[in-house]
């Protein structure tokens, strides 16, 4: 069932966007600033014959799944709304975080508790307790041009805060529930950022729940998690972004070992190019896939030695699958 976003780029024209359009739109806010005249959310909803009310943040049992990947490790981070507590007189939701992963080098699975977060919501905002005080995490009352201060997820790296700026606002209907959407960017000098598309009740869809570093920090580290895979709670149901086959998906490629030593793949790890050589076989096809098994590059060749350019790939684990004489072999390599 498709989900639709509605907004008014011009007062006289109503446009409908799917969730995929919504995410793509968010990606390009940093490239091209869109000058959009948007009527207030209440006027849009009156036009649509719907009423939006603030949706509950983190009801008991709510779950988020975020993709995780760093070099040879892949998996997901699961966050669960797991009760209440009081901090500085404020009633807060306890969000429990667990990371489940697979290491391609050691070929071992692991699951570990990675801490709690403490949040509460009110006045159309979600707040988070960080570094001894409460900060605004998401602001659904914000208008284009507004900004707010977000905290560093981990101290000891760059600045202790960052700044989010609202580009535009809209609304989306998921599971028959109207939800507000804010399209954001980090301030140009900010060391911390949230996703460019943030949905009420759910949070960022193309980034992690918590702030991550920007390139201004000069440190490349994913920290806890990456983009959203799924959100669910008992009253809302399940929402999936489609970036993984399932919420708890870990490994996407089954490695079929070349026990006969028919091919050599080197260097491994590789930085810009990787070579596959066969002394006795002629490779008919070569396919490179990511950790989810999604094809990234395919080569058809009759050469015994093939040099493959991987300079455009991000750092991490990849798989190279060769096919010959109705057989196939899969090789794992790391892009540095």
N, C-alpha and C positions, 0 to 999 in steps of 0.2 A: 504494500500500500504506500503510495508516494506521500511525502510530507511537503507542505507548501509554506513558503514565506510570502507575506504580503507587505508591501511598502508603497509609498507614493513618491517616485522620483520627480514627478511634476504634478501640480495640483489637479490637472485634468486627465491624468493617465494612471491607471492602476496596473501594476505588473505582478506576476506570480513567478516565484523562483522555487526550485527544488532545493533540498538540503545540499546537494552537490554544488549547485550554483552559489549557495550561501557561502560554502567553504572557499570556492574559487574566488568569490568576491572579496573575502577576507584576505586571501593571499596577496592580492594586488593593491591593497590599500597603501603599502609602503612604496609601490612603484609609481602609482598615479593617483593623486588626491582627487577624489570625485566631488564636484560641487553639486550637491543635491539639495533641493528644497523638499523638506519632509514635513508633512502635517503632523500635529501631535498624535501620539498613540491613541488617545481616547477618540479623536475624530476618525481615525482609520477604523477602529473597532466598531464605532457607531455605523460607519458606512458598510461594514461587513456584517452588521447585525449580531455582533458578539460582544461579550463583556469580559475584560481581562481583570483578574484579581491577582494579588501577589501569591505566588505558589510557595508552598512550604519548602524550606531548604533542609536537606539532610534528615528526613524522617527516619525513625528507628528502622534499621535493617536495610536502608538504602545502600547500594553498591555501585562503585565505579571501577572499571578496568582500564588501565593505560598500558600501551605498548612500552616495552623497554628494550634497549639494545645498545651495547657498548663493546666495540671490538669483537672479542670471541664469545661474548655472552648475549643471549637473547631471552626474552620472556615477557612478563607483564607484572604490573603493580596493581594490587587489589586494595581498594579503600572501602571500609565498611563503617556506617554510622552505628556506633556500638555503645549507646547510653549517653548519660548526661553527667556533668560535673559543674561545680561553681568555682570561678576564678575571679578574684577581686570583686566579689559580690555579684558577678554576672553569670547567669545560667548559660552553659555552653554545651554544644554537641561534641562528643568524643568521636573522632575519626581515626580508626585503627588501620595502619598500613602494613601490608605483607607483600614481599617480592618473591615471585616464583620464576626460576630461570634454568637455562640449560647452557653449559659451557662446552663449546665445540672442541676445545683443546683437551680437556680432561674427560669429556663425554659423560659428565655427571650432572644430575638435576639437583636443585637446591631450593628450599623455601625458608624464608627468614622474616621475622617481624622487624620492621624498620622504623617503628615509632608511632606516636600519636600526634594528631593535630587537634586544635580546639577552636571551634567556630561558633558563631551565633548570627542570627539575622534579625533585622528590624529596619523600618524606614526605607524599604526597598534596597537595602544593602546587605551584603554578607561580610562579616568581620572575622578576622583570624587573630589568635593570640601568638605573637612572635616577639622574641627578644625582650620580654618583660612588659609588653604593652599590647593593646588591641590596635589593629590596622584595618582599613577598608580593603577587602579582597576584590569584591565586585560591587559596582554601583549601578543598579538598574533604573535609578532616577536620573542618571546623568544625561545631558543633552550634548549634541555635537559641539566640540570645542572645550567641553569640561575635562578636568583631569583629577586624578587622585594619586596619593602616595601608596606604594605597595612595599612590603618588607622583603628583605633578603631571606631566601629559604634556609641558607646556611651561613653563619657568620664566619669571618676569616677569609672571605673571597670578595674583593672589591668593595663597593659601597654597601652600606647597610640598608639602603632603600632604593627604590626606583620610582619612575613616574609613568602612569598610563594616561593616554589621551584618547578621547572619544572622537571617532571620525563621523559615524552616523549611527542611527538606531532603527529598529524595525520590530517585527513580530513573526513568529512561526507557530504553526499548529502541529504538534506531535502527539500521537495517540489521543486525538480529539481534544487536546488540552492547549489553549492559546498561551504562548510563552513569549516574553520579551527577549530581544536580542540586541546586544551592543557590539559594534565593530570598532576595534581599538588598535592603537599602535603604542609602542613605548616612546617616550620622549627621546629626541635624537642623542642626548648625552646619557641616557639612563643605562645602568648596568644590569637591570632586571626587567623582565617582561612577562606578560601573560599572553594567552592566545589572542589572535586577531578577531576571532568570532567567539563570543561568550553568550551562552543561552541560559536564561533564568531557570533555576532548579537544577540544571545540569552542570553549568560551568563552561570552561573553554572546551571546544571540540577539536581544535587542531593543535592543541598543546596540553601540557600537564595542568592539574588543578592548582598547583602552587607556582610561584614565580621561578623562572629559569634565567640563566645568564644571557646577556646579549654579547655581541662581539666586542663591545666597548670594554668589557671586563678583561679581555685578553686571555681568558682561560676557557678551554673547551671541555665541558663536563656536563653530561646529561642529568646528573644527580639522580633523583628518585625515578622519574618516569617520563614518558613522551606523550604522543597524541592519544586522545580518548578512543577506546574501542567500544565500550558499552556503558550505559547507565540503566539502573532499574530500581524501583521500589514497589511496594505492594499496591499502592493506589494508582501509580502511574503506568506500570508495566515495564516492558523492555524497550530501550532505544539503542540501536547499533549504528555506528558510523560506517561500517563496511570495510575498514582497513585491515581486518584480520578475519579468518574464516569463522572464528567463534571468540567469545569473551576470554576463555582460558586457553587459547591456542598458544603453543610454544614452538614446536619444530615443524617446518614446512617441507623439508627435503629429506628423503630417505637415501642415505649414502650407500651406494653399491660399490664395494671395494674392488679394485683391479688387482686381484690376487696373482695374476699371471705377469704383472709388470709390463703390460703392453704399451703403456703411455707414461711419459714423464711430464710433470707440470712444475715449472720453476720461473723465477724465484718465488719462494713462499715463506714469509710474507712478500708482497710486491707493492711497489709504489705507483708506477705509471704504466708498466707493461708486464704482461705475463706470457710465457711461452709454453706451448704444448707440443711434445715431440713423440713420434712413434717410429721406431726402427723397422718394425715388421708389418705394420698395418697402415692403411690409408684412411684417415679420418674423413667421414662423409659429412658430418654436421657437428657443430659445437654450439652449445647454448649456455649462457651464464644467467644464473638466477639469484635472487636475494634470499634471505633466510626464511621468507614465507613461501618460497617456491614460485615467485612471480618472475617471468622471463624478462631480462633486461637487454640482452644482446644475443643475436643468433648469426652464425657464420656457416656457410656451406663451402666446402673446399675439398680438393683432391691432393693437397700438399701434405707431406709427412711432418713438416715443421711449420707451425702457425704462431705468429706473434700477434697478440691481442692488446689493444689499447684500453686501459682501465683508468686512465687519468681523470676522467669525469665522474668516477664513482666516489661516493662518500666512504670514509674509513669504516671498516667492519668486516664481517664474515660473508663470503659468497660461495656459490657452488658452480662448478663447471661440469657440464654433462656432455659426454661424447657418445656418438652412435656410429656403429659400424657392423655390417653383416647381421642385422636384426638383433644386435646386442647393444647394451648401453652401460657406461661406467660413469660414476659421479665422483668428482674430486673437490675437496674443500680447500679454499685458499683465503688468505687475509689481505685486505687492502690497507696498507699503512698510510 
